[in-house]
């Protein structure tokens, strides 16, 4: 399951979604999530799902690749749905609504990661929130943190896979035994992961200091620029949110 982690991995493809400005995609995801939580009916949730499906089709990212690594979340959704059906009045409706919302948020967020490089996300966050510098908010540092987080997710997942394979070759089997035995066995994976993460963090800090991070205003090799595709995307984004709000007002 660790080898199936796709969050934070960029999927190289030549598509309409990939060529959009990262600020457009960040705004689109924010509006999608807002629309998801505004939706109060199954019909509006299905409408949002169809919009996300259209975005997936435009991105040319294989659906099988997108859903990899989400099995634990789907199991959690199944448990929550069963509890809602059993314990909550009108539980079937609430179970369907909550499940659709969670799946839509996951797909929208994962599509952003798959179609945008971590550095582009960082530049989009920094440029989009540059006005917050007037409020003494360290926007550049926050954008760097976001970029590092997205970069290290697949790296640490790969490191965990290697450690798990190494421990398995030494006779470790985390699938057998009770809870106490599995907890003890997981320590042999967690401790090397923690040590490896600390070493990577220290090496990254040294590299950033050697490149004089924080000294002066940062510059970019490729400044962000909007295109006509971004204008069309913004029109679609605002149209989607308007339709969801009208559905909410009309109780559809």
N, C-alpha and C positions, 0 to 999 in steps of 0.2 A: 504493500500500500504506500510506503514511503516513496518508492520509485515512481509512483503515479502522480505525485504532486505537480500541479501545473500552475499554481498561484505564483505570480512573480516571474514566470517564464515568458519571454517574448517569442511569438510565433511569426517567423519571417514570411511575409506574403505581400504581393502587389495587389492591393485592393483599395476601394474607396475609403473604407474606414481607416486603414493604415496610413493613408496620405493626409488625413485631416490633422489640423493643428491640435496639439495636446490640450490646449485651453478649451477648444471646442468639445473634445471628448470628456474632459473633466466636468464641464458644464452640463453636457448631455447626461452623464452618469448621475450627477447631482439632481437634475430634473427628473430623471427616471425614478430614482429612489424616492423623491418627493411625491411623484405621481403614484408610486406603489403604496405609500402610506396614506395618501389621500383617498385611494380607492377603498370603497366600503362594500362593494358587491362583487360577486363572482364574474359578472359580465365585464366590468371595468378591469378586473385582474386579467381576464382572458385577452382583452384588448391590449393591455401592456405586454403580455406574453407574446402576442403576435408581432408587436413592434420590436421586441427583443429578438424574436426569430428572424425578422427581416434584417436586423443589424448583423446577426450571425451569418446570414446568407451573404450579405454585402461584404463581410470581412473575409470570406472564403476560408475560415478556420474550420477544420473538420469537427463536427458535433461530437464524435467519439473522443477526440482529443480534449474538448472542452469539459466534458463530464468526468474525465479521469481524476481520481483522487477525492471525489465527493461522496463516496459510498458511506463513510461514517456520518455525514450530514444527513443523507437520505434515511439512514437508520434512525437517527435522532428525530427526524420529521415524522417517521412512522410511529414512533413511541408517543410523541406529542399529539399526533392525530388520534390515536387510540384513546389516550387519556381525556382528550376533549370530548370525544364521542361518548365516553362512559360517564364522565363526571359533570359536564357542563350542559345546561339546557340549550337546546338547538345546537348541539355539539358538532353535528355533521357539517353544518354551514361554517362554523368557526374553524373546524379542522381543515376544510378545503381552503378557506381564505388565508389562514396562517401559512399553510404549506405553499400555496401559490406565491405569497409575498416573499417568503424566505428563498424559494427557488429563483424568483425574478431578481432579487438583490444579488444572489450569488452569481447568476449569469451575467448581469450588468457589470459587476465589479471584475469578474474574471475576463470579460471581453475587453475591458480597458487595459488590463495587464497584458493580454495576449497580443493586442494590436498596437501597443505603445512601449517603447524602450524605457527602462527605469530612469535614464537620464532625461528623456523627453518629459516624463511625468514630473520630475524635479523642476525642470525649466518652466513647465506649464504652471505648477503651483507657485513658483517664485514670481513669475511675471504676472499671473492673474491676481495675486494678493500683494503686489508691490505697493499698493496704496496704504497698506497697514504699516509700512515703515514710518509713516508720519505719526503713528501711535506708539512708536518705539518697540514694535514687534520684530524680533529677529527672523524675518521671512527667509533670508538666504540659508540660515542655519536649519530652520525647520524643513525647507525644501531638500537640503542635503541629507537630513535624517530620513526623510521619506524615500529618497533615492537609495540610500544605503540599505534600508529595510527591505525594499523590493528586490535589491540585488542579492542580498544574503539569504533570502528565503529558499531559492533553488539550490544555492551553494550548501547551506546547512542540511537541506533535505538529502542531497547527494552524499554529504559526509555521514549523515545518520545511516544511510543505506550501506555504505562501505563498512562502518563500524558493526552494524547488525550482521552483515555477511561474514565479517571476520570472527565475530563471537559465535555465529552459527557453525562455522567451520571448526571451532574449538569445542563443539558439543552443546552449546546453549540452545535450548528450545523453549521459547516464551509462550508457546501455544499449549503446553501441558502443565498440569498442576493447578492448585488453588490460587486464590487471590494473593495470599502471602508469598507463595513461591514465585508467582509472576512478578510481584513487586520487587522481590530481591533480585530476580533475573534482570529486570529493567535497569537496576542500578549500574550494572556492568556496561550498559549502553549510554545512560544519561551522563555519568561522570566523564567518560572520554569525550562526549559531545560538548559538555561544559568547558572542559580544558581546551578543546579545539576552538570553540567560539571565542574564548578569552585570548588565545594566541592570535587569531585572525583580527580581533579588535585591536590588540596591541600593535600588530604590524600595520594595520590601516591607520592608526593614530600617528605612528612614526612616519609613514608615507605622506600623510597630510601635512604634518609639521615640516617635513623636508621640502615640500612644495609651497611653503609659506601660506598655508590656509589661514584666512582671517586677516591677512595683511593687505589692506587696500580693497578697492571695489572690484568684484569679479567681472570678467569679460567672457563672451561666448564666441565660439568659432562660427556657429550658424544661428543667428538671431531668428526668433520666431516671427512668422509672417502669415497673416490670414490670406485666404484665397477665395475664389468664387464658390468652391465646394463647401468651405466653412460657412459662407453666407446661406447657402441652401440648407446646410445642416442645422443652422440656428433657426431657420424658418420651420423646419420639421420639429425641432425640439419644442419651440413655443406652441406650435399647433398641437402637439401631443398633450402638453400640460393643459392647454385650454380645453381640449376634448375631455380629459379626465375630470377637470373641474366642472364642466357642464354635465357630465354623467353624475357627479356627486350632487350637484344642485337638483338635477332631474331625478335623482334616486334610481338610476339605472344600474 
